[in-house]
Amino acid sequence: MSLSRRSFSCCCIRRVWALSSSTLRFVAGVIRAHRKKARVRWRRVTAGRQALMTLAYLHKGETYACLAVGFEVSVSTVFRRVNETISLVAARAPGLVKVLRRAKRRGVPYVILDGTLIHGDRVAVDHPYYSGKHRTDGVNVQAITAPDGDLLWTSGALPGSVHDTAAARIWRIPTYLRETGMPTLADKGYTGLDDQNIATPWKGRDKPGPKKTQNRTQARLRAPGERGFAELKKWRILRRLRCSTHRATIIVRAITVINHTG
């Protein structure tokens, strides 16, 4: 049993180390800062092992039971330490206004607005989480990316039945874009926001040539924005959420913060 546990730990280290050594150090540093502020004298799991445990949960999608065996602690300990770490890291996620102002100072010419559905395990009674567009259950997450696809900001999670336009209004994304004066590109799903800062493609089949050219140009500029969602979906926990949908918001925000430390 001890050999299998050591093998499991080594496997976790190899998988997490593939992200970057700075990622593990960052998460461990957040935990140490929290323990120092809270004056925690002792924990069964060290800050480094707690960080490794959390990254294994997020990146590999390991279950609490599997992590408990590998790290030789109880399932309840894994549950508390993993969720504590996720909450601490997610708390460092900046707000949208701060992100947009920082992007303008860096000289970013425009940003890309898009939404994605993160699949989840829900029963049939949870109809609000069913997305007719994707024909599956999940949560709607909005994202702002840079022209090169760098993920700048993610919203909270809403039921999958919420349309992208409605989700953008709920999170007041058009208002913040207008206040900061940041030009934005979005797909046809955002038509109707009626905001001069958000450019969407022309609709209709028999469009004149200039409108078709404009649509193709916008499509090429928006294409790198999919890289931002690829950065999220590389974390296996987001390929299909096994936890409560109420935890989706802090998980997505924690991963967004971690992605910027790699």
C-alpha positions in Angstrom: 0.0 0.0 0.0 2.8 2.4 0.9 4.4 1.8 -2.5 1.2 2.6 -4.4 0.8 5.8 -2.3 4.3 6.9 -3.2 3.7 6.1 -6.8 0.4 8.1 -6.7 2.2 11.1 -5.2 5.0 11.0 -7.8 2.4 10.8 -10.5 0.7 13.9 -9.1 4.0 15.7 -9.0 4.8 14.9 -12.6 1.4 15.9 -13.9 1.3 19.2 -11.9 4.9 20.0 -12.6 4.0 19.9 -16.3 2.0 23.1 -15.7 5.0 25.0 -14.3 7.0 25.1 -11.1 5.9 28.7 -10.5 2.2 27.5 -10.4 2.9 25.2 -7.5 5.0 27.8 -5.6 2.3 30.4 -6.1 -0.6 28.3 -4.7 1.6 27.1 -1.8 2.5 30.8 -1.1 -1.2 31.7 -1.0 -1.8 29.0 1.5 1.2 30.0 3.7 0.0 33.6 3.7 -3.4 32.6 4.8 -2.1 30.4 7.6 0.2 33.1 8.8 -2.6 35.7 8.8 -5.0 33.2 10.6 -2.2 32.2 13.0 -2.6 28.5 12.2 0.0 26.6 14.3 -0.3 23.2 12.7 -2.0 21.3 10.0 -1.8 17.7 9.1 -1.1 18.6 5.5 1.7 21.0 4.8 1.2 24.0 2.5 3.2 22.4 -0.3 1.2 19.2 -0.2 -2.1 21.0 0.1 -1.2 23.0 -3.1 -0.2 19.7 -4.8 -3.4 18.1 -3.7 -5.5 21.0 -5.0 -3.8 21.2 -8.4 -4.2 17.4 -8.8 -7.9 17.8 -8.1 -8.2 20.6 -10.6 -5.8 19.6 -13.4 -6.3 15.8 -13.3 -9.8 15.7 -12.1 -9.0 13.3 -9.2 -11.8 12.4 -6.8 -11.5 13.2 -3.1 -11.4 9.5 -2.3 -8.4 8.9 -4.6 -6.6 11.9 -3.2 -7.2 10.7 0.3 -5.5 7.4 -0.5 -2.6 9.0 -2.2 -1.9 11.6 0.4 -2.7 9.3 3.3 -5.4 11.5 4.9 -9.1 11.2 5.3 -11.6 12.2 2.6 -13.0 15.0 4.9 -9.5 16.4 5.2 -9.0 16.4 1.4 -12.5 18.1 1.0 -11.7 20.9 3.5 -8.1 21.6 2.3 -9.0 21.5 -1.5 -12.0 23.8 -1.1 -10.1 26.1 1.2 -7.4 26.5 -1.4 -9.8 27.1 -4.2 -11.6 29.8 -2.2 -8.3 31.5 -1.3 -7.0 31.6 -4.9 -10.4 32.6 -6.4 -10.5 35.6 -3.9 -7.5 37.0 -5.8 -9.4 37.2 -9.1 -9.7 40.9 -10.2 -12.9 42.6 -11.2 -13.8 43.3 -14.8 -13.3 47.1 -14.5 -9.8 46.6 -13.1 -9.0 44.1 -15.9 -10.2 46.4 -18.6 -8.3 49.4 -17.3 -5.2 47.4 -17.0 -5.6 46.2 -20.6 -5.9 49.8 -21.8 -2.8 50.8 -19.9 -0.9 48.0 -21.6 -2.1 49.2 -25.0 -4.5 46.4 -25.8 -6.5 47.6 -28.9 -9.6 45.6 -28.3 -10.9 42.6 -26.3 -13.0 39.6 -27.3 -16.2 38.7 -25.5 -17.5 35.1 -25.7 -19.3 32.5 -23.6 -19.0 28.8 -23.1 -20.9 26.0 -21.5 -19.2 23.9 -18.8 -20.8 20.5 -18.7 -22.1 19.2 -15.4 -23.9 16.2 -13.9 -27.4 17.3 -13.2 -30.6 15.4 -12.8 -33.6 15.9 -15.1 -35.5 18.0 -12.5 -32.8 20.7 -12.8 -34.2 22.0 -16.1 -32.7 25.6 -15.7 -29.2 24.0 -16.2 -30.2 22.4 -19.6 -28.8 24.3 -22.6 -31.0 23.9 -25.7 -28.1 25.1 -27.9 -25.7 22.4 -26.6 -28.4 19.8 -25.8 -26.8 19.0 -22.4 -26.7 20.2 -18.9 -24.1 22.7 -17.6 -23.4 26.3 -16.5 -22.9 29.4 -18.7 -19.6 31.3 -18.2 -18.7 34.5 -19.9 -15.1 35.4 -20.6 -13.0 38.4 -21.8 -9.8 37.6 -23.7 -7.1 39.6 -25.3 -6.5 39.7 -29.1 -3.9 36.9 -28.7 -6.3 34.7 -26.8 -4.9 35.4 -23.3 -7.7 34.9 -20.8 -8.2 38.1 -18.9 -11.4 37.7 -17.0 -14.2 35.1 -16.3 -17.7 35.7 -14.9 -19.6 33.7 -12.4 -21.5 30.7 -13.4 -25.1 30.9 -14.5 -27.6 28.1 -15.4 -26.9 26.7 -18.9 -30.3 27.8 -20.1 -29.3 31.5 -19.8 -28.5 33.0 -23.2 -25.1 34.7 -23.7 -26.8 38.1 -24.2 -28.8 37.8 -21.0 -25.7 36.6 -19.2 -23.7 39.6 -20.4 -26.4 41.9 -19.1 -26.6 40.1 -15.8 -22.9 40.7 -15.2 -23.2 44.2 -16.6 -20.5 43.6 -19.1 -21.7 46.2 -21.7 -21.9 48.8 -19.0 -18.3 48.2 -17.9 -17.1 48.1 -21.5 -18.8 51.4 -22.1 -17.4 53.1 -19.0 -13.8 52.0 -19.8 -14.2 52.7 -23.6 -12.7 49.4 -24.6 -13.7 48.2 -28.1 -15.0 44.7 -28.1 -15.6 42.0 -30.7 -18.4 39.4 -30.1 -20.2 36.7 -32.2 -23.8 36.8 -33.3 -25.0 35.5 -30.0 -24.5 39.0 -28.6 -26.6 40.8 -31.2 -29.0 43.0 -29.4 -26.8 44.4 -26.7 -27.1 47.8 -28.4 -23.8 49.0 -27.3 -21.5 51.0 -29.6 -18.4 49.4 -28.1 -19.4 45.9 -29.0 -19.1 44.9 -32.6 -21.1 41.9 -33.8 -21.4 40.3 -37.3 -24.1 41.2 -39.7 -27.0 38.8 -39.8 -28.9 37.6 -42.9 -28.2 35.5 -45.9 -28.2 37.9 -48.8 -25.7 40.4 -47.4 -23.9 42.8 -49.7 -20.2 42.2 -50.4 -18.8 44.8 -47.9 -20.8 43.2 -45.0 -19.6 39.7 -45.9 -16.0 41.0 -45.9 -16.6 42.7 -42.6 -17.9 39.5 -41.1 -14.9 37.5 -42.3 -12.5 40.0 -40.9 -14.2 39.9 -37.5 -14.2 36.1 -37.6 -10.4 36.1 -38.1 -9.9 38.6 -35.3 -12.2 36.6 -32.9 -10.7 33.2 -33.6 -7.8 33.5 -31.1 -10.4 34.1 -28.4 -11.1 30.4 -28.4 -7.6 29.9 -26.9 -8.9 31.4 -23.7 -11.5 28.7 -23.3 -8.9 26.1 -24.3 -6.9 27.3 -21.3 -9.9 26.6 -19.1 -10.8 23.3 -20.6 -7.3 21.9 -20.2 -8.2 21.6 -16.5 -10.1 18.3 -16.4 -12.3 19.4 -13.6 -14.0 21.7 -16.1 -14.6 19.1 -18.7 -17.5 17.8 -16.6 -18.2 19.2 -13.2 -19.0 16.5 -10.6 -19.5 19.1 -7.8 -22.4 21.3 -7.0 -23.0 24.0 -9.6 -22.7 26.6 -6.8 -19.0 25.7 -6.7 -18.5 26.4 -10.4 -17.9 30.1 -10.0 -15.0 29.9 -7.6 -13.5 27.0 -9.4 -13.4 28.9 -12.7 -12.1 32.0 -11.1 -9.4 30.1 -9.3 -8.2 28.5 -12.5 -8.2 31.9 -14.2 -5.9 33.3 -11.5 -3.7 30.2 -11.7 -3.4 30.5 -15.5 -1.8 33.9 -15.1 1.0 32.5 -12.9 2.2 29.8 -15.3 
